[in-house]
């Protein structure tokens, strides 16, 4: 291209962007190609749950809705009725896989080939601290062999389990307090990570180990970054999860503040980059009640990917619309299902252009 042609090209690009802006659109990505991971398209549930279970006895139904199915590539197992370590290994070495077999049969029918196992709710005989089972928490077991036996058994039986998340939301706001989903101190968390990484190496298991996840807002981010900086094996983790609740597609890429509901996706990305750690993922994504419309699920997954989030696991597949599990109310509707499946259909493809739309899904151009 000669100098005049190059100059015209430079002029044309902003003019095109202005034209898009005039009709309520903007280009959020245009480049040589953004590779979509092969397991892209994740939801956080084992069944097709139609509401959030309340421990006070309200909304007791907690299980699969047989009338609703969604295709997906990955599922994150955490807080699922019955699919818990303590419900499965009630006595050392004696496993009851009935609920697991039923759940995995359903997952296989919907195309799920990748499963993330979050470590939570060890059996009572394995605990070193009093344990809140209703809160789906994790703690360091009394003995290394207890954890190794569980990991070996569950991954051998279900080959789809190819990722393990060490613990869920470990700083909320401080490790060891009543609000944290990890019961114990920072050293015990490091020991749990050590045991998990050691088991992978010794067993020859080929899956990934995700770092402990955090709520992706406020002080949780610098606190976890300090823990990673001090943890000598941080580079052995294959992903670094944070949960960016309430963040909407059009807010992705903005710095933490009121507009982002104080979600710090940018701050988490920058902090990890400073430590030389990657990739970041969102292993539990929810929205505010009533915030989801046609296209919201799809647009968020795309916007997050453009901003460096390699995977988004949408939290639950249903809700009465009054809490952060809300992905559309009423949930059994064509567009919510279609959005989730459209996210899964991006897996393994290459995105070359993304343009926002006034409503519905953003325009995503794939490499032919």
C-alpha positions as CSV (number, residue, x, y, z in Angstrom):
1,X,0.0,0.0,0.0
2,X,1.4,3.4,-0.9
3,X,1.5,6.4,1.4
4,X,-1.8,7.9,0.0
5,X,-3.5,4.5,0.4
6,X,-2.3,4.1,4.0
7,X,-3.5,7.7,4.8
8,X,-7.0,6.9,3.3
9,X,-7.2,3.7,5.4
10,X,-6.4,5.6,8.6
11,X,-9.1,8.1,7.7
12,X,-11.6,5.4,6.9
13,X,-11.3,3.5,10.2
14,X,-12.5,6.4,12.5
15,X,-15.2,7.3,10.0
16,X,-16.5,3.8,10.1
17,X,-16.5,3.8,13.9
18,X,-18.3,7.2,13.9
19,X,-21.0,5.8,11.6
20,X,-21.5,2.8,13.9
21,X,-21.7,5.1,16.9
22,X,-24.4,7.2,15.2
23,X,-26.7,4.1,15.1
24,X,-25.9,3.0,18.6
25,X,-23.1,0.6,17.8
26,X,-19.4,0.5,18.5
27,X,-16.6,-1.9,17.6
28,X,-15.3,-3.6,20.7
29,X,-12.8,-5.8,18.9
30,X,-11.2,-5.9,15.5
31,X,-8.0,-7.7,14.9
32,X,-6.0,-10.6,13.4
33,X,-8.0,-13.1,15.4
34,X,-9.1,-13.9,19.0
35,X,-9.0,-17.7,19.6
36,X,-11.9,-19.1,21.5
37,X,-10.9,-21.9,23.9
38,X,-12.2,-25.4,22.9
39,X,-14.1,-25.8,26.2
40,X,-15.8,-22.3,26.0
41,X,-19.4,-22.3,27.1
42,X,-19.7,-23.1,30.8
43,X,-22.4,-23.1,33.3
44,X,-22.3,-23.7,37.1
45,X,-24.7,-26.4,37.8
46,X,-25.2,-30.2,37.5
47,X,-28.9,-30.2,36.6
48,X,-31.2,-27.6,35.2
49,X,-32.2,-26.0,38.4
50,X,-35.3,-23.8,38.4
51,X,-34.6,-21.9,41.6
52,X,-32.1,-21.1,44.3
53,X,-32.4,-23.4,47.4
54,X,-33.0,-21.6,50.7
55,X,-31.6,-23.2,53.8
56,X,-34.4,-21.8,55.8
57,X,-36.8,-24.2,54.1
58,X,-38.2,-21.8,51.5
59,X,-38.0,-23.1,47.9
60,X,-36.9,-26.6,48.9
61,X,-36.9,-27.9,45.3
62,X,-33.2,-28.3,44.3
63,X,-32.8,-30.6,41.4
64,X,-33.0,-31.0,37.6
65,X,-36.0,-29.7,35.7
66,X,-36.7,-32.6,33.3
67,X,-38.4,-30.2,30.8
68,X,-35.4,-28.0,30.2
69,X,-32.0,-29.0,28.7
70,X,-29.2,-26.8,27.5
71,X,-26.1,-27.8,25.5
72,X,-22.8,-26.9,27.0
73,X,-19.1,-27.7,26.8
74,X,-18.1,-27.3,30.5
75,X,-19.8,-27.4,33.9
76,X,-18.4,-26.3,37.2
77,X,-19.5,-28.6,40.1
78,X,-20.0,-26.7,43.3
79,X,-22.8,-26.6,45.8
80,X,-24.8,-29.2,44.0
81,X,-27.3,-31.2,46.0
82,X,-25.8,-34.6,46.6
83,X,-22.7,-34.2,44.5
84,X,-20.5,-33.5,47.5
85,X,-17.5,-35.3,49.0
86,X,-19.2,-35.9,52.4
87,X,-22.3,-37.4,50.7
88,X,-20.2,-39.7,48.5
89,X,-17.5,-41.0,50.8
90,X,-19.5,-41.5,54.0
91,X,-16.9,-43.9,55.4
92,X,-13.2,-43.9,54.4
93,X,-12.8,-45.7,51.1
94,X,-16.5,-46.5,50.7
95,X,-18.1,-44.4,47.8
96,X,-21.7,-44.1,46.8
97,X,-21.8,-42.8,43.2
98,X,-25.6,-43.1,42.5
99,X,-26.3,-39.4,42.2
100,X,-23.1,-38.7,40.3
101,X,-23.9,-41.4,37.8
102,X,-27.4,-39.9,37.2
103,X,-25.9,-36.4,36.9
104,X,-23.2,-37.4,34.5
105,X,-25.6,-39.3,32.3
106,X,-27.6,-36.0,31.8
107,X,-24.4,-34.0,31.2
108,X,-23.3,-36.4,28.5
109,X,-26.7,-36.2,26.8
110,X,-26.2,-32.5,26.5
111,X,-22.7,-32.6,25.0
112,X,-20.7,-31.7,28.1
113,X,-17.2,-33.0,27.8
114,X,-15.4,-30.9,30.3
115,X,-16.1,-30.7,34.1
116,X,-14.5,-28.6,36.8
117,X,-14.5,-30.1,40.3
118,X,-14.5,-27.6,43.1
119,X,-13.1,-28.9,46.4
120,X,-15.7,-28.5,49.1
121,X,-17.6,-30.2,52.0
122,X,-15.1,-32.9,53.1
123,X,-16.5,-35.7,55.2
124,X,-16.9,-35.1,59.0
125,X,-14.2,-37.6,59.8
126,X,-11.7,-35.7,57.6
127,X,-12.3,-32.2,59.2
128,X,-9.9,-30.4,61.5
129,X,-12.3,-27.5,62.1
130,X,-16.1,-27.3,62.8
131,X,-17.7,-27.3,59.4
132,X,-20.8,-25.5,58.0
133,X,-22.1,-28.0,55.4
134,X,-25.0,-25.8,54.4
135,X,-22.6,-23.2,53.4
136,X,-20.6,-25.5,51.0
137,X,-17.3,-24.7,52.5
138,X,-13.8,-26.2,52.2
139,X,-11.0,-26.8,54.7
140,X,-7.7,-28.6,54.8
141,X,-8.4,-32.3,55.6
142,X,-6.6,-33.8,58.6
143,X,-4.4,-36.0,56.4
144,X,-3.0,-35.7,52.9
145,X,-4.1,-39.3,52.0
146,X,-7.8,-38.4,52.5
147,X,-7.7,-35.8,49.8
148,X,-5.6,-38.0,47.5
149,X,-8.1,-40.9,47.8
150,X,-11.0,-38.6,46.9
151,X,-9.3,-36.9,44.0
152,X,-8.1,-40.3,42.6
153,X,-11.5,-41.9,42.9
154,X,-13.7,-39.2,41.4
155,X,-11.3,-38.4,38.5
156,X,-10.9,-42.0,37.6
157,X,-14.7,-42.6,37.5
158,X,-15.6,-39.5,35.6
159,X,-13.1,-38.8,32.8
160,X,-14.8,-35.5,32.0
161,X,-13.4,-34.0,35.1
162,X,-10.3,-32.3,33.7
163,X,-10.0,-29.3,36.0
164,X,-9.9,-28.9,39.8
165,X,-10.6,-25.6,41.6
166,X,-8.7,-25.7,44.9
167,X,-11.4,-23.8,46.8
168,X,-14.2,-21.3,46.3
169,X,-14.2,-17.6,47.2
170,X,-11.4,-17.8,49.8
171,X,-11.4,-14.1,50.7
172,X,-14.9,-12.8,51.6
173,X,-13.6,-10.4,53.0
174,X,-11.0,-12.1,55.1
175,X,-9.7,-15.7,55.2
176,X,-10.8,-17.6,58.2
177,X,-13.8,-15.5,59.2
178,X,-17.4,-16.6,59.1
179,X,-18.0,-15.2,55.7
180,X,-15.1,-17.0,53.9
181,X,-15.9,-20.2,52.0
182,X,-12.6,-21.6,53.2
183,X,-12.3,-22.5,56.9
184,X,-8.8,-22.0,58.0
185,X,-5.8,-19.7,57.6
186,X,-3.7,-18.7,54.6
187,X,-1.1,-21.3,55.5
188,X,-3.7,-24.0,55.4
189,X,-5.0,-22.8,52.1
190,X,-1.4,-23.0,50.8
191,X,-1.1,-26.6,52.2
192,X,-4.4,-27.6,50.4
193,X,-3.0,-26.2,47.1
194,X,0.3,-28.0,47.7
195,X,-1.5,-31.3,48.3
196,X,-3.6,-30.9,45.2
197,X,-0.6,-30.0,43.0
198,X,1.5,-32.8,44.5
199,X,-1.3,-35.3,43.8
200,X,-1.5,-34.3,40.2
201,X,2.3,-34.7,39.7
202,X,2.4,-38.0,41.6
203,X,-0.7,-39.6,40.0
204,X,0.1,-38.5,36.5
205,X,-3.4,-37.0,36.1
206,X,-3.4,-34.8,33.0
207,X,-6.0,-32.2,34.1
208,X,-5.6,-28.6,35.1
209,X,-5.5,-27.2,38.6
210,X,-7.2,-23.8,39.0
211,X,-6.1,-21.5,41.8
212,X,-8.6,-20.8,44.6
213,X,-11.3,-18.4,43.4
214,X,-12.3,-15.1,44.9
215,X,-15.2,-12.6,44.6
216,X,-13.9,-10.2,42.0
217,X,-14.5,-6.9,43.8
218,X,-13.0,-4.6,46.4
219,X,-10.3,-5.8,48.8
220,X,-10.6,-9.4,47.7
221,X,-8.5,-8.7,44.7
222,X,-5.3,-7.2,46.3
223,X,-5.6,-9.7,49.2
224,X,-5.6,-12.6,46.7
225,X,-2.8,-11.1,44.7
226,X,-0.7,-10.8,47.9
227,X,-1.4,-14.5,48.6
228,X,-0.3,-15.5,45.1
229,X,2.8,-13.3,45.4
230,X,3.7,-15.1,48.6
231,X,2.8,-18.6,47.4
232,X,5.9,-20.1,45.8
233,X,4.0,-22.5,43.5
234,X,1.6,-19.9,42.0
235,X,2.9,-20.5,38.5
236,X,1.8,-24.2,38.7
237,X,-1.8,-23.1,38.6
238,X,-3.4,-23.3,35.1
239,X,-6.0,-20.6,35.7
240,X,-6.9,-17.8,38.1
241,X,-10.6,-17.5,38.8
242,X,-12.5,-14.5,40.1
243,X,-16.3,-13.9,40.2
244,X,-17.5,-10.7,38.6
245,X,-21.1,-10.6,39.7
246,X,-23.5,-7.9,38.5
247,X,-21.0,-6.7,35.9
248,X,-22.9,-6.1,32.6
249,X,-21.5,-6.5,29.1
250,X,-21.3,-2.8,28.3
251,X,-19.4,-2.3,31.5
252,X,-16.7,-4.8,30.9
253,X,-13.3,-3.1,30.4
254,X,-14.2,-0.2,32.8
255,X,-12.2,0.2,36.0
256,X,-13.7,-0.7,39.3
257,X,-16.3,1.8,40.5
258,X,-20.0,2.4,41.0
259,X,-20.8,1.8,37.3
260,X,-19.3,-1.7,37.5
261,X,-20.9,-2.6,40.8
262,X,-17.3,-2.4,42.1
263,X,-16.3,-5.5,40.0
264,X,-12.6,-5.3,39.3
265,X,-12.0,-7.3,36.1
266,X,-9.5,-4.8,34.9
267,X,-7.7,-4.7,38.3
268,X,-7.6,-8.5,38.5
269,X,-6.2,-8.7,35.0
270,X,-3.5,-6.0,35.6
271,X,-2.5,-7.6,39.0
272,X,-2.1,-11.0,37.4
273,X,-0.1,-9.6,34.6
274,X,2.2,-7.9,37.0
275,X,2.9,-11.3,38.7
276,X,3.3,-12.9,35.3
277,X,0.2,-15.1,35.8
278,X,-2.5,-16.1,33.3
279,X,-5.1,-16.9,32.2
280,X,-7.9,-15.4,34.2
281,X,-11.4,-17.0,34.2
282,X,-14.8,-16.2,35.7
283,X,-15.8,-19.5,37.3
284,X,-19.1,-18.2,38.8
285,X,-20.9,-15.4,36.9
286,X,-24.3,-14.0,38.0
287,X,-26.3,-10.9,37.4
288,X,-28.6,-8.7,39.4
289,X,-32.3,-9.6,39.6
290,X,-34.0,-8.6,36.5
291,X,-30.9,-7.4,34.7
292,X,-30.7,-10.2,32.1
293,X,-32.4,-9.7,28.7
294,X,-32.1,-11.4,25.4
295,X,-28.4,-11.3,24.4
296,X,-27.0,-10.4,27.9
297,X,-25.5,-13.9,28.6
298,X,-24.0,-14.1,25.1
299,X,-22.7,-10.5,25.1
300,X,-21.1,-10.8,28.5
301,X,-19.2,-14.0,27.5
302,X,-17.9,-12.2,24.4
303,X,-17.1,-9.0,26.1
304,X,-15.2,-10.8,28.9
305,X,-13.3,-12.9,26.4
306,X,-12.2,-9.8,24.5
307,X,-11.0,-8.4,27.8
308,X,-8.9,-11.5,28.6
309,X,-11.3,-13.8,30.5
310,X,-10.8,-17.2,28.9
311,X,-13.9,-18.8,30.4
312,X,-17.1,-17.7,32.0
313,X,-19.3,-20.2,34.0
314,X,-22.8,-18.8,34.3
315,X,-24.1,-19.3,37.8
316,X,-27.2,-21.6,37.8
317,X,-29.5,-22.0,34.9
318,X,-32.6,-20.7,36.6
319,X,-34.1,-18.5,39.3
320,X,-37.3,-16.8,40.4
321,X,-35.6,-13.6,39.3
322,X,-35.0,-12.2,42.8
323,X,-31.2,-12.9,43.3
324,X,-27.9,-13.2,41.6
325,X,-28.7,-16.5,39.9
326,X,-31.1,-14.7,37.6
327,X,-30.4,-15.6,33.9
328,X,-33.9,-14.7,32.6
329,X,-37.3,-14.7,34.2
330,X,-39.2,-16.8,33.6
331,X,-36.2,-19.0,32.8
332,X,-37.8,-21.5,30.5
333,X,-37.7,-19.3,27.4
334,X,-36.2,-19.7,24.0
335,X,-33.7,-16.8,24.1
336,X,-32.0,-17.8,27.4
337,X,-31.4,-21.3,26.2
338,X,-30.4,-20.0,22.8
339,X,-27.9,-17.5,24.3
340,X,-26.2,-20.2,26.4
341,X,-26.0,-22.5,23.4
342,X,-24.7,-19.7,21.2
343,X,-21.9,-19.2,23.7
344,X,-21.0,-22.9,23.5
345,X,-21.0,-22.8,19.7
346,X,-18.2,-20.2,19.7
347,X,-15.8,-22.9,21.2
348,X,-12.7,-23.5,19.1
349,X,-13.5,-20.7,16.6
350,X,-11.6,-17.5,15.9
351,X,-13.2,-14.1,16.4
352,X,-12.0,-11.3,14.1
353,X,-14.6,-8.6,14.9
354,X,-17.2,-7.7,17.5
355,X,-19.8,-4.9,17.2
356,X,-22.3,-4.0,19.8
357,X,-26.0,-3.8,19.1
358,X,-28.9,-1.8,20.6
359,X,-30.6,-5.0,21.7
360,X,-30.1,-8.7,21.4
361,X,-26.8,-10.3,20.7
362,X,-23.8,-8.4,19.5
363,X,-22.5,-9.0,16.0
364,X,-19.6,-11.4,16.1
365,X,-17.6,-12.1,12.9
366,X,-15.7,-15.4,12.8
367,X,-12.7,-16.2,10.6
368,X,-14.1,-18.2,7.7
